[in-house]
Amino acid sequence: MDIDTTPAIWGAMRARQGRDTASTEGFARMLATCLDLGIDWIDHADIYDDGAVEALHGEAARTLSGGDRSRLRVISKCGVRFASPGQPGVRLHHYRADAAWLQQQAEASLARLGTERIDLYLLHRPDYLMRAEETARALEDLISSGKIAACGVSNFSAHQVETLAAAGNLALAANQIELSPFHTAPLDNGQIDQARRLGLAVLAWSPLGGQRLFNADDEVSCRVRDCLYAMRARLPDDHGIDALALAWSRRLGAIPILGTASRDRLERQVREMYAIEMDVQDWYEILEAARGVRVP
Ligand SMILES: NC(=O)c1ccc[n+]([C@@H]2O[C@H](COP(=O)([O-])OP(=O)(O)OC[C@H]3O[C@@H](n4cnc5c(N)ncnc54)[C@H](OP(=O)(O)O)[C@@H]3O)[C@@H](O)[C@H]2O)c1
């Protein structure tokens, strides 16, 4: 799997709320822009707007040229359930990782995405009731039937990854985790170290803290924002503070999943992020701002 070579992933979670991406034509233009920027990987989940985002991708991808369509790589996730019109009978948040659920959801995602294969299929959250051997076998079956090319996890602790990896002959390809200056726990909780040791790609969700970088006024957000503005003023090139935050994740070896639904913003963020080689002291300065304490 070539996910390690992509500089970033576009996350489609907010696409139906975005002015540029809510329509089929707009979404198709966003996909084309991603490909132009060298971003072949698009992140989805069965729950994003109850499957409507995957369906939008499917409709949009059909309008692209065959060449562009074949370059697109799709990530999808399953396993999260919550009360919503698209999930009848569900009365509270819970998780599922049993074989029947994985099979059913993978097939539903394939149909909506209009593709024969999902390039990377992730368990969205750890199911505490997971029988690891059954789940591992289900993922292996999806790979051997050609429905998915590779599998991985999301929001799994290092121990949970170990349990699943030990349960079968699975080569887990990625752990998709929250990682940004607003969420630095993975530096110390084993997730980053384990990914390096096992060769898992670290896919960083909410790399800008959702919208915290721009509009939150809690102490951490203010400190991070002030630090990034000061850094931006000091650096020779004019980068947005968003690009600096993205470069922070990249410096760790993570692949940021960009959540913007604006084409212009995506183009600028990616162009500026590519241009930043974050200096080690700048990286630690952002960490210090994030945590409010110096490293000892
Ligand atoms: N595995 C999981 O559990 C999990 C959880 C959450 C998300 N995800 C994935 O991660 C992806 C990214 O997450 P995210 O959307 O939270 O990422 P994010 O990039 O941290 O945040 C995106 C949000 O920030 C806004 N934004 C970006 N640049 C901005 C700027 N310069 N000024 C003002 N606002 C700006 C965007 O608004 P505009 O659209 O207006 O630019 C959007 O609302 C999702 O699409 C999804 O694929 C996975």
The ligand as a Gaussian input file, in Angstrom:
#p B3LYP/6-31G(d) Opt

LIG

0 1
 N      -11.200000       8.627000      12.976000
 C      -11.906000       9.497000      13.651000
 O      -12.421000       9.225000      14.741000
 C      -12.087000      10.875000      13.080000
 C      -12.664000      11.889000      13.869000
 C      -12.798000      13.168000      13.302000
 C      -12.383000      13.406000      11.993000
 N      -11.852000      12.378000      11.252000
 C      -11.367000      12.609000       9.872000
 O      -10.446000      13.672000       9.923000
 C      -10.806000      14.653000       8.957000
 C      -10.343000      16.005000       9.409000
 O      -10.956000      16.362000      10.654000
 P      -11.431000      17.857000      10.886000
 O      -12.420000      18.251000       9.864000
 O      -11.803000      17.998000      12.302000
 O      -10.017000      18.587000      10.561000
 P       -9.396000      20.010000      10.766000
 O       -8.629000      20.278000       9.514000
 O       -8.704000      20.046000      12.084000
 O      -10.631000      21.036000      10.870000
 C      -11.383000      21.377000       9.743000
 C      -12.274000      22.539000      10.135000
 O      -11.448000      23.712000      10.306000
 C      -11.912000      24.740000       9.421000
 N      -10.751000      25.437000       8.862000
 C       -9.681000      24.891000       8.218000
 N       -8.793000      25.855000       7.866000
 C       -9.335000      27.031000       8.293000
 C       -8.891000      28.395000       8.242000
 N       -7.719000      28.719000       7.679000
 N       -9.684000      29.345000       8.804000
 C      -10.878000      29.013000       9.395000
 N      -11.339000      27.738000       9.469000
 C      -10.581000      26.763000       8.931000
 C      -12.669000      24.041000       8.320000
 O      -13.634000      24.932000       7.782000
 P      -13.773000      25.123000       6.165000
 O      -14.379000      23.864000       5.655000
 O      -14.646000      26.320000       6.060000
 O      -12.383000      25.364000       5.632000
 C      -13.290000      22.868000       9.053000
 O      -14.497000      23.259000       9.684000
 C      -12.327000      14.498000       8.801000
 O      -12.777000      14.995000       7.551000
 C      -12.462000      13.002000       8.886000
 O      -12.180000      12.444000       7.615000
 C      -11.690000      11.142000      11.779000

